[in-house]
Amino acid sequence: MRREDVPPLLVQAGDLLPEPDLADAAWAAGLAARRRQRRTVLLGVLLVLVVLIVLSVLIEAG
């Protein structure tokens, strides 16, 4: 096989593949990042609440 024969074969093989939808992939990645951020904030708020409750119980007991 010669070097000149390779590009047409690559184009022919690539024509059989579906076109990637980059907009959908970017949207899905953005949603995943937003969910991860929301989860992190929620866990942080819950942690602060638990710490405040524990501190208030310790202050009342002491």
C-alpha positions in Angstrom: 0.0 0.0 0.0 1.3 3.4 -1.0 1.2 6.5 1.1 -1.3 8.1 -1.3 -3.7 5.3 -0.8 -4.2 5.9 2.9 -6.1 9.2 3.1 -9.0 8.1 0.8 -9.4 4.9 2.8 -9.5 6.9 6.1 -12.2 9.2 4.6 -14.2 6.2 3.4 -13.9 4.6 6.9 -14.8 7.9 8.6 -18.0 8.3 6.5 -19.4 5.2 8.2 -19.1 6.7 11.6 -21.9 8.9 13.1 -21.2 12.6 13.6 -20.5 13.4 17.2 -23.0 16.0 18.6 -20.6 18.2 20.6 -23.4 20.5 21.8 -25.1 17.6 23.6 -21.8 16.5 25.1 -21.0 20.0 26.3 -24.6 20.4 27.8 -24.3 17.1 29.6 -20.9 18.0 31.0 -22.3 21.3 32.2 -25.2 19.6 33.9 -22.9 17.2 35.6 -20.7 20.0 36.9 -23.7 22.0 38.1 -25.1 18.9 40.0 -21.7 18.3 41.5 -21.4 21.9 42.6 -24.9 21.8 44.1 -24.2 18.6 45.9 -21.0 20.1 47.4 -22.7 23.2 48.6 -25.5 21.2 50.1 -23.1 18.9 52.0 -21.2 22.0 53.2 -24.4 23.6 54.6 -25.4 20.4 56.3 -22.0 20.0 57.8 -22.1 23.6 59.2 -25.6 22.9 60.6 -24.4 19.7 62.3 -21.4 21.5 63.8 -23.5 24.3 65.1 -26.0 21.9 66.7 -23.2 19.9 68.4 -21.6 23.2 69.7 -24.9 24.4 71.0 -25.5 21.0 72.8 -22.0 21.2 74.3 -22.5 24.8 75.5 -25.8 23.9 77.1 -24.3 20.8 78.8 -21.2 22.6 80.0 
